[in-house]
Amino acid sequence: MRVALVVAATKAGGIGHQGQLPWHLKADMQHFRDITTKTEQPAAINAVIMGRKTFESIPDKFRPLHGRLNVVLSTQKPATLNYPPGVLVASSLQEAFEFLDISPEVIETAYIIGGASVYNEALAKPEYSHYIFMTKVHKDVLCDTVMDMKHLDAYEHDPNFPVQPSLIGVDSGLTTHINLLTHADKQEHKEDDVEYTISLLRRKQ
């Protein structure tokens, strides 16, 4: 099972404001759906792991995230949260992966999608953060939720992302997998007055 983070952040590590994303970037949202939903194996699904506040910040019509196994981290008892059927509640990242290991579903990739404390914990442990899909927002945006960006020093950019069509099938590893899953055909984007870059970061060897 692959493990990755999907992150959108400012240079200073800002990822949220008042419990919501402080931007609305259509290409990035499509990229998020592609990455977290699609699989190489037809019988497999992906899991998305997130904190309780992140899950509850998702609009009702999109919650739980369709076509993915939703795992919510919370110290509250599952019965008190009243989540829809099929949403797993784990008390920690370790327990979340224990649940996935025994899941009757075939889990291809587990994506950690926030919030800040979950990102920080995952980034501090190599087994929970093999690579990162990073959307860097090149604008000073007001944020009250910030992740620790120092962890990114342990990563390097994958120069083959996004992969060109001519390279499909050349690499049987991660790069080809990424090409099959994303519609991100370029790294640099601009929507309204927000410029941002989508990249893939691998943990340094």
Helices and strands as residue ranges (DSSP letters): E 2-10, E 14-16, H 26-37, E 44-51, H 52-57, G 60-62, E 68-73, H 78-81, E 88-90, H 93-101, E 106-112, H 116-123, G 126-128, E 131-137, E 145-146, G 149-154, E 155-157, G 165-167, H 174-181, E 188-191, E 194-203
